[in-house]
Amino acid sequence: MRDCSYPFDWLFSDDFSGIIAAIENNFSDFLSYDKLLQHENNKSRYYNSIYKFSFYHDFNKFQSLKSQLQFVQEKYSRRINRFMNDIHEPTVFFRYIISKDDMNYVIANH
């Protein structure tokens, strides 16, 4: 049923407030070099310290972040632009929730 990718499709987040903040901030600092932290036990995973997203599928652990970042930024720029254009129409979001805190946030702020 899906015909394209959006910015949240391949990310992991257990904090829905980060998703809302990213949208409200027009994805500012979404993939900023100084906001990305490499996971200690999984070197191919990076974490955005502002929005609390984990990028599991975008980085190669054998290459430096600097050498890969521009390509990943360009890919997500396309996804973000598509997302921002498409949400002007009525949109249904599906979200997999794994923590009670995240579920409580969604219920309290829907």
N, CA, C and O atoms as CSV, one atom per row, in Angstrom:
chain,resi,resn,atom,element,x,y,z
A,1,MET,N,N,0.810,-1.200,0.000
A,1,MET,CA,C,0.000,0.000,0.000
A,1,MET,C,C,0.851,1.261,0.000
A,1,MET,O,O,0.367,2.335,-0.357
A,2,ARG,N,N,2.095,1.143,0.390
A,2,ARG,CA,C,2.969,2.310,0.460
A,2,ARG,C,C,3.680,2.487,-0.869
A,2,ARG,O,O,4.154,1.517,-1.460
A,3,ASP,N,N,3.754,3.713,-1.335
A,3,ASP,CA,C,4.425,3.966,-2.610
A,3,ASP,C,C,5.646,4.872,-2.472
A,3,ASP,O,O,6.259,5.237,-3.475
A,4,CYS,N,N,6.004,5.238,-1.245
A,4,CYS,CA,C,7.188,6.059,-1.028
A,4,CYS,C,C,7.590,5.974,0.443
A,4,CYS,O,O,6.864,5.419,1.268
A,5,SER,N,N,8.752,6.528,0.753
A,5,SER,CA,C,9.233,6.560,2.138
A,5,SER,C,C,9.125,7.971,2.689
A,5,SER,O,O,9.266,8.963,1.973
A,6,TYR,N,N,8.873,8.021,3.975
A,6,TYR,CA,C,8.787,9.278,4.701
A,6,TYR,C,C,9.857,9.286,5.803
A,6,TYR,O,O,10.489,8.258,6.048
A,7,PRO,N,N,10.065,10.416,6.463
A,7,PRO,CA,C,11.191,10.498,7.397
A,7,PRO,C,C,11.103,9.559,8.603
A,7,PRO,O,O,12.140,9.169,9.140
A,8,PHE,N,N,9.918,9.191,9.035
A,8,PHE,CA,C,9.810,8.370,10.238
A,8,PHE,C,C,9.730,6.867,9.941
A,8,PHE,O,O,9.696,6.057,10.868
A,9,ASP,N,N,9.701,6.493,8.674
A,9,ASP,CA,C,9.482,5.092,8.312
A,9,ASP,C,C,10.555,4.149,8.826
A,9,ASP,O,O,10.247,3.021,9.210
A,10,TRP,N,N,11.788,4.578,8.843
A,10,TRP,CA,C,12.889,3.676,9.191
A,10,TRP,C,C,13.612,4.099,10.463
A,10,TRP,O,O,14.744,3.685,10.711
A,11,LEU,N,N,12.957,4.919,11.259
A,11,LEU,CA,C,13.535,5.380,12.518
A,11,LEU,C,C,12.885,4.653,13.681
A,11,LEU,O,O,11.794,4.096,13.556
A,12,PHE,N,N,13.562,4.668,14.794
A,12,PHE,CA,C,12.976,4.139,16.015
A,12,PHE,C,C,12.931,5.266,17.024
A,12,PHE,O,O,13.911,5.983,17.224
A,13,SER,N,N,11.776,5.411,17.658
A,13,SER,CA,C,11.621,6.403,18.709
A,13,SER,C,C,10.586,5.886,19.694
A,13,SER,O,O,9.518,5.420,19.297
A,14,ASP,N,N,10.901,5.970,20.961
A,14,ASP,CA,C,9.895,5.620,21.959
A,14,ASP,C,C,9.424,6.874,22.695
A,14,ASP,O,O,8.955,6.805,23.831
A,15,ASP,N,N,9.558,8.017,22.027
A,15,ASP,CA,C,9.147,9.297,22.606
A,15,ASP,C,C,8.400,10.089,21.541
A,15,ASP,O,O,9.011,10.772,20.719
A,16,PHE,N,N,7.086,9.993,21.562
A,16,PHE,CA,C,6.273,10.635,20.530
A,16,PHE,C,C,6.439,12.150,20.524
A,16,PHE,O,O,6.254,12.791,19.489
A,17,SER,N,N,6.783,12.720,21.665
A,17,SER,CA,C,6.976,14.175,21.709
A,17,SER,C,C,8.103,14.618,20.777
A,17,SER,O,O,8.080,15.742,20.275
A,18,GLY,N,N,9.092,13.749,20.539
A,18,GLY,CA,C,10.165,14.062,19.604
A,18,GLY,C,C,9.665,14.153,18.172
A,18,GLY,O,O,10.135,14.985,17.396
A,19,ILE,N,N,8.720,13.304,17.824
A,19,ILE,CA,C,8.116,13.352,16.481
A,19,ILE,C,C,7.368,14.659,16.294
A,19,ILE,O,O,7.517,15.331,15.273
A,20,ILE,N,N,6.561,15.016,17.285
A,20,ILE,CA,C,5.811,16.278,17.219
A,20,ILE,C,C,6.780,17.456,17.135
A,20,ILE,O,O,6.580,18.366,16.331
A,21,ALA,N,N,7.810,17.445,17.948
A,21,ALA,CA,C,8.790,18.542,17.936
A,21,ALA,C,C,9.491,18.645,16.586
A,21,ALA,O,O,9.694,19.751,16.084
A,22,ALA,N,N,9.860,17.524,15.994
A,22,ALA,CA,C,10.531,17.556,14.682
A,22,ALA,C,C,9.633,18.211,13.641
A,22,ALA,O,O,10.090,19.039,12.853
A,23,ILE,N,N,8.360,17.842,13.636
A,23,ILE,CA,C,7.418,18.424,12.668
A,23,ILE,C,C,7.245,19.911,12.941
A,23,ILE,O,O,7.309,20.723,12.017
A,24,GLU,N,N,7.026,20.275,14.200
A,24,GLU,CA,C,6.823,21.690,14.554
A,24,GLU,C,C,8.052,22.543,14.259
A,24,GLU,O,O,7.920,23.726,13.943
A,25,ASN,N,N,9.248,21.956,14.358
A,25,ASN,CA,C,10.494,22.682,14.092
A,25,ASN,C,C,10.952,22.547,12.648
A,25,ASN,O,O,12.083,22.897,12.312
A,26,ASN,N,N,10.065,22.038,11.795
A,26,ASN,CA,C,10.385,21.851,10.381
A,26,ASN,C,C,11.663,21.020,10.196
A,26,ASN,O,O,12.454,21.261,9.284
A,27,PHE,N,N,11.841,20.038,11.084
A,27,PHE,CA,C,12.948,19.085,11.044
A,27,PHE,C,C,14.329,19.751,11.204
A,27,PHE,O,O,15.343,19.205,10.769
A,28,SER,N,N,14.350,20.912,11.821
A,28,SER,CA,C,15.621,21.582,12.100
A,28,SER,C,C,16.497,20.678,12.970
A,28,SER,O,O,16.011,20.110,13.949
A,29,ASP,N,N,17.758,20.539,12.636
A,29,ASP,CA,C,18.731,19.710,13.355
A,29,ASP,C,C,18.407,18.217,13.326
A,29,ASP,O,O,18.924,17.455,14.143
A,30,PHE,N,N,17.570,17.804,12.407
A,30,PHE,CA,C,17.179,16.400,12.294
A,30,PHE,C,C,18.397,15.511,12.048
A,30,PHE,O,O,18.527,14.441,12.643
A,31,LEU,N,N,19.277,15.960,11.177
A,31,LEU,CA,C,20.507,15.213,10.885
A,31,LEU,C,C,21.728,16.127,10.989
A,31,LEU,O,O,22.623,16.080,10.145
A,32,SER,N,N,21.753,16.943,12.013
A,32,SER,CA,C,22.916,17.805,12.242
A,32,SER,C,C,24.052,16.986,12.839
A,32,SER,O,O,23.853,16.193,13.760
A,33,TYR,N,N,25.228,17.191,12.304
A,33,TYR,CA,C,26.411,16.417,12.720
A,33,TYR,C,C,26.600,16.448,14.235
A,33,TYR,O,O,26.849,15.413,14.853
A,34,ASP,N,N,26.484,17.625,14.827
A,34,ASP,CA,C,26.762,17.758,16.257
A,34,ASP,C,C,25.615,17.285,17.151
A,34,ASP,O,O,25.741,17.312,18.375
A,35,LYS,N,N,24.510,16.856,16.566
A,35,LYS,CA,C,23.382,16.333,17.342
A,35,LYS,C,C,23.267,14.816,17.239
A,35,LYS,O,O,22.388,14.217,17.857
A,36,LEU,N,N,24.145,14.195,16.465
A,36,LEU,CA,C,24.106,12.747,16.283
A,36,LEU,C,C,25.158,12.071,17.157
A,36,LEU,O,O,26.331,12.446,17.148
A,37,LEU,N,N,24.723,11.088,17.895
A,37,LEU,CA,C,25.609,10.331,18.767
A,37,LEU,C,C,25.645,8.892,18.293
A,37,LEU,O,O,24.603,8.302,18.011
A,38,GLN,N,N,26.840,8.323,18.203
A,38,GLN,CA,C,26.976,6.937,17.784
A,38,GLN,C,C,26.712,6.017,18.975
A,38,GLN,O,O,27.228,6.235,20.071
A,39,HIS,N,N,25.915,5.005,18.744
A,39,HIS,CA,C,25.597,4.045,19.796
A,39,HIS,C,C,26.851,3.270,20.183
A,39,HIS,O,O,27.634,2.869,19.322
A,40,GLU,N,N,27.028,3.069,21.453
A,40,GLU,CA,C,28.242,2.422,21.954
A,40,GLU,C,C,28.360,0.957,21.524
A,40,GLU,O,O,29.449,0.506,21.170
A,41,ASN,N,N,27.268,0.221,21.552
A,41,ASN,CA,C,27.311,-1.216,21.257
A,41,ASN,C,C,26.933,-1.574,19.825
A,41,ASN,O,O,27.107,-2.717,19.403
A,42,ASN,N,N,26.422,-0.612,19.085
A,42,ASN,CA,C,26.037,-0.851,17.691
A,42,ASN,C,C,26.513,0.340,16.875
A,42,ASN,O,O,25.806,1.341,16.764
A,43,LYS,N,N,27.696,0.238,16.308
A,43,LYS,CA,C,28.348,1.371,15.649
A,43,LYS,C,C,27.644,1.831,14.371
A,43,LYS,O,O,27.954,2.909,13.864
A,44,SER,N,N,26.713,1.051,13.843
A,44,SER,CA,C,25.970,1.492,12.654
A,44,SER,C,C,24.710,2.263,13.046
A,44,SER,O,O,23.977,2.727,12.172
A,45,ARG,N,N,24.456,2.401,14.311
A,45,ARG,CA,C,23.265,3.105,14.806
A,45,ARG,C,C,23.654,4.470,15.369
A,45,ARG,O,O,24.594,4.587,16.156
A,46,TYR,N,N,22.920,5.495,14.955
A,46,TYR,CA,C,23.123,6.842,15.482
A,46,TYR,C,C,21.839,7.337,16.122
A,46,TYR,O,O,20.742,6.915,15.756
A,47,TYR,N,N,21.990,8.235,17.076
A,47,TYR,CA,C,20.888,8.739,17.888
A,47,TYR,C,C,20.865,10.254,17.801
A,47,TYR,O,O,21.885,10.909,18.015
A,48,ASN,N,N,19.691,10.820,17.485
A,48,ASN,CA,C,19.545,12.272,17.474
A,48,ASN,C,C,19.223,12.719,18.894
A,48,ASN,O,O,18.189,12.347,19.449
A,49,SER,N,N,20.105,13.514,19.474
A,49,SER,CA,C,19.980,13.907,20.878
A,49,SER,C,C,18.858,14.913,21.140
A,49,SER,O,O,18.452,15.085,22.289
A,50,ILE,N,N,18.354,15.575,20.112
A,50,ILE,CA,C,17.261,16.533,20.302
A,50,ILE,C,C,15.909,15.824,20.257
A,50,ILE,O,O,15.093,15.966,21.167
A,51,TYR,N,N,15.683,15.067,19.195
A,51,TYR,CA,C,14.370,14.451,18.965
A,51,TYR,C,C,14.279,13.016,19.468
A,51,TYR,O,O,13.203,12.418,19.447
A,52,LYS,N,N,15.389,12.464,19.915
A,52,LYS,CA,C,15.427,11.125,20.498
A,52,LYS,C,C,15.036,10.039,19.498
A,52,LYS,O,O,14.312,9.103,19.839
A,53,PHE,N,N,15.519,10.173,18.264
A,53,PHE,CA,C,15.336,9.153,17.226
A,53,PHE,C,C,16.606,8.330,17.126
A,53,PHE,O,O,17.708,8.837,17.333
A,54,SER,N,N,16.442,7.068,16.810
A,54,SER,CA,C,17.586,6.225,16.475
A,54,SER,C,C,17.521,5.874,15.002
A,54,SER,O,O,16.492,5.420,14.502
A,55,PHE,N,N,18.622,6.086,14.321
A,55,PHE,CA,C,18.752,5.740,12.905
A,55,PHE,C,C,19.455,4.389,12.840
A,55,PHE,O,O,20.653,4.298,13.111
A,56,TYR,N,N,18.726,3.351,12.488
A,56,TYR,CA,C,19.264,1.988,12.460
A,56,TYR,C,C,19.737,1.549,11.078
A,56,TYR,O,O,20.607,0.684,10.971
A,57,HIS,N,N,19.181,2.130,10.029
A,57,HIS,CA,C,19.354,1.578,8.680
A,57,HIS,C,C,20.092,2.495,7.712
A,57,HIS,O,O,20.105,2.232,6.510
A,58,ASP,N,N,20.699,3.553,8.203
A,58,ASP,CA,C,21.220,4.571,7.294
A,58,ASP,C,C,22.737,4.701,7.282
A,58,ASP,O,O,23.297,5.298,6.363
A,59,PHE,N,N,23.397,4.160,8.270
A,59,PHE,CA,C,24.828,4.388,8.397
A,59,PHE,C,C,25.606,3.073,8.404
A,59,PHE,O,O,25.130,2.041,8.875
A,60,ASN,N,N,26.809,3.156,7.865
A,60,ASN,CA,C,27.708,2.020,7.819
A,60,ASN,C,C,28.715,2.170,8.958
A,60,ASN,O,O,29.378,3.201,9.065
A,61,LYS,N,N,28.832,1.167,9.793
A,61,LYS,CA,C,29.733,1.255,10.944
A,61,LYS,C,C,31.209,1.302,10.570
A,61,LYS,O,O,32.052,1.633,11.404
A,62,PHE,N,N,31.521,0.974,9.327
A,62,PHE,CA,C,32.917,0.955,8.884
A,62,PHE,C,C,33.356,2.270,8.242
A,62,PHE,O,O,34.509,2.411,7.834
A,63,GLN,N,N,32.444,3.222,8.153
A,63,GLN,CA,C,32.765,4.536,7.576
A,63,GLN,C,C,32.510,5.619,8.610
A,63,GLN,O,O,31.698,5.444,9.519
A,64,SER,N,N,33.196,6.719,8.470
A,64,SER,CA,C,32.990,7.815,9.415
A,64,SER,C,C,31.632,8.473,9.177
A,64,SER,O,O,31.087,8.427,8.074
A,65,LEU,N,N,31.113,9.071,10.213
A,65,LEU,CA,C,29.849,9.798,10.097
A,65,LEU,C,C,29.975,10.903,9.055
A,65,LEU,O,O,29.082,11.085,8.226
A,66,LYS,N,N,31.075,11.635,9.096
A,66,LYS,CA,C,31.276,12.738,8.143
A,66,LYS,C,C,31.214,12.274,6.694
A,66,LYS,O,O,30.648,12.965,5.847
A,67,SER,N,N,31.783,11.128,6.405
A,67,SER,CA,C,31.814,10.658,5.019
A,67,SER,C,C,30.455,10.191,4.516
A,67,SER,O,O,30.245,10.113,3.305
A,68,GLN,N,N,29.540,9.883,5.405
A,68,GLN,CA,C,28.218,9.369,5.022
A,68,GLN,C,C,27.098,10.388,5.156
A,68,GLN,O,O,26.049,10.253,4.526
A,69,LEU,N,N,27.315,11.387,5.962
A,69,LEU,CA,C,26.224,12.251,6.385
A,69,LEU,C,C,25.534,12.976,5.239
A,69,LEU,O,O,24.306,13.059,5.231
A,70,GLN,N,N,26.270,13.497,4.284
A,70,GLN,CA,C,25.645,14.248,3.195
A,70,GLN,C,C,24.654,13.371,2.420
A,70,GLN,O,O,23.553,13.821,2.105
A,71,PHE,N,N,25.028,12.145,2.116
A,71,PHE,CA,C,24.144,11.234,1.399
A,71,PHE,C,C,22.862,10.977,2.205
A,71,PHE,O,O,21.763,11.006,1.652
A,72,VAL,N,N,23.007,10.729,3.501
A,72,VAL,CA,C,21.851,10.460,4.355
A,72,VAL,C,C,20.988,11.719,4.477
A,72,VAL,O,O,19.761,11.625,4.452
A,73,GLN,N,N,21.605,12.885,4.606
A,73,GLN,CA,C,20.856,14.138,4.671
A,73,GLN,C,C,20.038,14.362,3.396
A,73,GLN,O,O,18.884,14.782,3.469
A,74,GLU,N,N,20.620,14.088,2.245
A,74,GLU,CA,C,19.904,14.260,0.972
A,74,GLU,C,C,18.713,13.305,0.881
A,74,GLU,O,O,17.635,13.694,0.431
A,75,LYS,N,N,18.904,12.080,1.302
A,75,LYS,CA,C,17.826,11.092,1.283
A,75,LYS,C,C,16.672,11.549,2.191
A,75,LYS,O,O,15.507,11.500,1.796
A,76,TYR,N,N,17.009,11.990,3.403
A,76,TYR,CA,C,15.972,12.431,4.329
A,76,TYR,C,C,15.361,13.766,3.922
A,76,TYR,O,O,14.197,14.026,4.229
A,77,SER,N,N,16.103,14.599,3.253
A,77,SER,CA,C,15.535,15.851,2.750
A,77,SER,C,C,14.391,15.564,1.778
A,77,SER,O,O,13.342,16.205,1.836
A,78,ARG,N,N,14.599,14.604,0.893
A,78,ARG,CA,C,13.521,14.208,-0.034
A,78,ARG,C,C,12.320,13.661,0.733
A,78,ARG,O,O,11.176,13.999,0.425
A,79,ARG,N,N,12.576,12.828,1.717
A,79,ARG,CA,C,11.491,12.233,2.506
A,79,ARG,C,C,10.740,13.293,3.309
A,79,ARG,O,O,9.513,13.256,3.409
A,80,ILE,N,N,11.482,14.231,3.877
A,80,ILE,CA,C,10.866,15.304,4.667
A,80,ILE,C,C,10.012,16.199,3.773
A,80,ILE,O,O,8.880,16.525,4.130
A,81,ASN,N,N,10.538,16.600,2.619
A,81,ASN,CA,C,9.761,17.439,1.698
A,81,ASN,C,C,8.480,16.735,1.266
A,81,ASN,O,O,7.418,17.354,1.223
A,82,ARG,N,N,8.571,15.468,0.952
A,82,ARG,CA,C,7.408,14.679,0.558
A,82,ARG,C,C,6.390,14.631,1.700
A,82,ARG,O,O,5.193,14.826,1.490
A,83,PHE,N,N,6.881,14.369,2.898
A,83,PHE,CA,C,6.024,14.296,4.083
A,83,PHE,C,C,5.305,15.618,4.327
A,83,PHE,O,O,4.088,15.641,4.516
A,84,MET,N,N,6.060,16.723,4.321
A,84,MET,CA,C,5.466,18.034,4.602
A,84,MET,C,C,4.427,18.418,3.544
A,84,MET,O,O,3.419,19.045,3.869
A,85,ASN,N,N,4.663,18.052,2.294
A,85,ASN,CA,C,3.677,18.308,1.242
A,85,ASN,C,C,2.442,17.438,1.408
A,85,ASN,O,O,1.318,17.910,1.238
A,86,ASP,N,N,2.644,16.183,1.737
A,86,ASP,CA,C,1.531,15.242,1.802
A,86,ASP,C,C,0.636,15.429,3.014
A,86,ASP,O,O,-0.540,15.069,2.955
A,87,ILE,N,N,1.143,15.977,4.111
A,87,ILE,CA,C,0.292,16.123,5.294
A,87,ILE,C,C,-0.663,17.305,5.201
A,87,ILE,O,O,-1.428,17.558,6.132
A,88,HIS,N,N,-0.626,18.029,4.092
A,88,HIS,CA,C,-1.632,19.081,3.891
A,88,HIS,C,C,-2.999,18.475,3.608
A,88,HIS,O,O,-4.025,19.130,3.793
A,89,GLU,N,N,-3.012,17.247,3.166
A,89,GLU,CA,C,-4.249,16.495,2.959
A,89,GLU,C,C,-4.532,15.703,4.234
A,89,GLU,O,O,-3.619,15.444,5.018
A,90,PRO,N,N,-5.791,15.317,4.445
A,90,PRO,CA,C,-6.067,14.453,5.613
A,90,PRO,C,C,-5.154,13.217,5.591
A,90,PRO,O,O,-5.003,12.559,4.562
A,91,THR,N,N,-4.560,12.922,6.730
A,91,THR,CA,C,-3.529,11.892,6.807
A,91,THR,C,C,-3.771,10.994,8.008
A,91,THR,O,O,-4.126,11.466,9.088
A,92,VAL,N,N,-3.579,9.721,7.815
A,92,VAL,CA,C,-3.657,8.753,8.904
A,92,VAL,C,C,-2.237,8.300,9.218
A,92,VAL,O,O,-1.490,7.908,8.321
A,93,PHE,N,N,-1.868,8.357,10.495
A,93,PHE,CA,C,-0.566,7.911,10.941
A,93,PHE,C,C,-0.727,6.615,11.727
A,93,PHE,O,O,-1.611,6.498,12.575
A,94,PHE,N,N,0.123,5.660,11.441
A,94,PHE,CA,C,0.188,4.432,12.217
A,94,PHE,C,C,1.488,4.466,12.997
A,94,PHE,O,O,2.541,4.819,12.465
A,95,ARG,N,N,1.399,4.099,14.249
A,95,ARG,CA,C,2.591,4.138,15.098
A,95,ARG,C,C,2.610,2.902,15.979
A,95,ARG,O,O,1.608,2.547,16.598
A,96,TYR,N,N,3.744,2.266,16.024
A,96,TYR,CA,C,3.951,1.126,16.909
A,96,TYR,C,C,4.486,1.669,18.222
A,96,TYR,O,O,5.533,2.315,18.250
A,97,ILE,N,N,3.779,1.413,19.297
A,97,ILE,CA,C,4.155,1.947,20.607
A,97,ILE,C,C,4.662,0.802,21.479
A,97,ILE,O,O,4.001,-0.227,21.614
A,98,ILE,N,N,5.847,0.992,22.072
A,98,ILE,CA,C,6.412,-0.080,22.885
A,98,ILE,C,C,6.527,0.264,24.369
A,98,ILE,O,O,6.828,-0.609,25.184
A,99,SER,N,N,6.290,1.525,24.726
A,99,SER,CA,C,6.424,1.879,26.140
A,99,SER,C,C,5.136,2.521,26.655
A,99,SER,O,O,4.413,3.179,25.907
A,100,LYS,N,N,4.866,2.321,27.930
A,100,LYS,CA,C,3.673,2.922,28.536
A,100,LYS,C,C,3.778,4.449,28.559
A,100,LYS,O,O,2.778,5.146,28.391
A,101,ASP,N,N,4.987,4.961,28.767
A,101,ASP,CA,C,5.164,6.415,28.778
A,101,ASP,C,C,4.782,7.015,27.435
A,101,ASP,O,O,4.114,8.048,27.381
A,102,ASP,N,N,5.198,6.378,26.357
A,102,ASP,CA,C,4.858,6.855,25.017
A,102,ASP,C,C,3.351,6.767,24.791
A,102,ASP,O,O,2.747,7.700,24.263
A,103,MET,N,N,2.746,5.658,25.186
A,103,MET,CA,C,1.304,5.495,25.039
A,103,MET,C,C,0.563,6.570,25.837
A,103,MET,O,O,-0.391,7.163,25.334
A,104,ASN,N,N,0.986,6.822,27.052
A,104,ASN,CA,C,0.336,7.848,27.878
A,104,ASN,C,C,0.466,9.236,27.253
A,104,ASN,O,O,-0.465,10.038,27.317
A,105,TYR,N,N,1.614,9.517,26.653
A,105,TYR,CA,C,1.800,10.809,25.986
A,105,TYR,C,C,0.815,10.943,24.824
A,105,TYR,O,O,0.164,11.978,24.679
A,106,VAL,N,N,0.704,9.914,24.005
A,106,VAL,CA,C,-0.202,9.951,22.846
A,106,VAL,C,C,-1.642,10.133,23.327
A,106,VAL,O,O,-2.371,10.953,22.770
A,107,ILE,N,N,-2.059,9.397,24.331
A,107,ILE,CA,C,-3.435,9.504,24.843
A,107,ILE,C,C,-3.702,10.894,25.399
A,107,ILE,O,O,-4.761,11.472,25.152
A,108,ALA,N,N,-2.746,11.431,26.148
A,108,ALA,CA,C,-2.925,12.750,26.768
A,108,ALA,C,C,-2.885,13.898,25.767
A,108,ALA,O,O,-3.441,14.964,26.029
A,109,ASN,N,N,-2.233,13.693,24.620
A,109,ASN,CA,C,-2.030,14.802,23.695
A,109,ASN,C,C,-2.656,14.596,22.325
A,109,ASN,O,O,-2.345,15.334,21.391
A,110,HIS,N,N,-3.524,13.618,22.189
A,110,HIS,CA,C,-4.097,13.371,20.853
A,110,HIS,C,C,-4.960,14.522,20.437
A,110,HIS,O,O,-5.530,14.504,19.346
